[in-house]
Amino acid sequence: MNQPLHSVSSPATLLAHLPIGTIPAGLTLEYFLYAVFGLWAFYSIVIIYHWLKYSHDSRVAFPAIAVHIFLSITLMAYALSGTLLV
């Protein structure tokens, strides 16, 4: 009979090897957001390139790109500022 698979160790044991107490949570979150927005910027550049290359005659291309860049920068600045406007 087949036996169910058992993990060698629990994924929770990985946390014991991370320097959680030495790095502040705010700094970790900030670097995580920088990484996310770096990937978002790369994605945006690729999408804008393809949109301009294959749909350059579209009337919507340049306004949509401008709105996308404005909203992206606004969201990045808000997320990284650490302020709550609620």
Backbone hydrogen bonds, N-H to C=O, Kabsch-Sander energy under -0.5 kcal/mol:
donor,donor_aa,acceptor,acceptor_aa,energy
13,T,10,S,-1.7
14,L,11,P,-1.3
15,L,12,A,-0.9
16,A,13,T,-0.7
17,H,14,L,-1.4
18,L,14,L,-0.6
18,L,15,L,-0.6
20,I,18,L,-2.2
23,I,19,P,-1.1
28,T,24,P,-2.0
29,L,25,A,-2.5
30,E,26,G,-2.2
31,Y,27,L,-2.4
32,F,28,T,-2.3
33,L,29,L,-2.6
34,Y,30,E,-2.3
35,A,31,Y,-2.2
36,V,32,F,-2.4
37,F,33,L,-2.8
38,G,34,Y,-1.9
39,L,35,A,-2.2
40,W,36,V,-2.3
41,A,37,F,-2.3
42,F,38,G,-2.2
43,Y,39,L,-2.6
44,S,40,W,-2.6
45,I,41,A,-2.4
46,V,42,F,-2.2
47,I,43,Y,-2.5
48,I,44,S,-2.8
49,Y,45,I,-2.4
50,H,46,V,-2.3
51,W,47,I,-2.6
52,L,48,I,-2.7
53,K,49,Y,-2.3
54,Y,50,H,-2.5
55,S,51,W,-2.1
58,S,55,S,-1.8
64,A,60,V,-2.5
65,I,61,A,-2.4
66,A,62,F,-2.4
67,V,63,P,-2.4
68,H,64,A,-2.4
69,I,65,I,-2.6
70,F,66,A,-2.4
71,L,67,V,-2.7
72,S,68,H,-2.4
73,I,69,I,-2.5
74,T,70,F,-2.3
75,L,71,L,-2.6
76,M,72,S,-2.6
77,A,73,I,-2.6
78,Y,74,T,-2.4
79,A,75,L,-2.6
80,L,76,M,-2.3
81,S,77,A,-1.2
82,G,78,Y,-0.9
85,L,83,T,-0.5
